[in-house]
Amino acid sequence: MKKGDTTTKGKAAAKPRAKGKAESFGSRLASRLQSVAEALQSGEPLENRLTVRTVVLDLTPRSYAADDVKAVRAKFGASQSIFAQFLGVNVQTLQKWEHGQRSVPAMAARYLDDLQEFPEIWSRRIKIAKG
């Protein structure tokens, strides 16, 4: 190796970090993981040493009674046939929901929730389906 050559075995020597220069993602990640490891080893509750967030999501769709299903369909001015196609069910299934003979399954209820939450998107799609 020549004098002043900073490479060793084909790899560049590590450059010292300039003052004020941002720490690399890898360095930050390693540091954070070390903090977690230390907290776990201490046996102390993590909440005492680290920021711990709990997020509770209620993803349960609302329950739809017969009149609710009819009301959503009426809101879009769709026939039972078009609305059933739109929901991906047969007309008889939709009719049973609308007559209260069968409960609306969670997946369909989630779709009905979406229809009500974003009517502008779905109105346009139903218009296209109606021809």
Steps between C-alpha positions, in 0.01 A plus 500: 500500500633845409536779749178699516293212351184467713372171361546166665433174317286675237271677749499872565600605849220644711489876479453692820159663518503875455370708788131576464454243223185288530541149635433225244180301514696185579674667794172636637334160463788322674490753784124460545524122495774517763266709719225241463740215583621684811143569610405133455808381688431733792165332569345843550165556323567637151257787562742639761795519260355530151210668328231236468186579304184297493259546215154352516319466171133421491464338160164342570250617239168629623202272507250542214129433548267448204400869487866606508583293192198640317601854599852459363366360173245784475773756563663388175175453308600148401266212428538184704656331199766768446568538872535124546747485210686792646528325837599173336198304623198355324168685503339244731767564763443875483124447524545285811712776658238762412216287640690415818504130418878484504759710682756698304843334534792707630671525159186639334441732798854635461423566134175675591698712750735597221212589270366741760837643595601580140173545306656717228728216387232233510227715340712537190571127489134409542404744221744321272356161602145624435604595147 
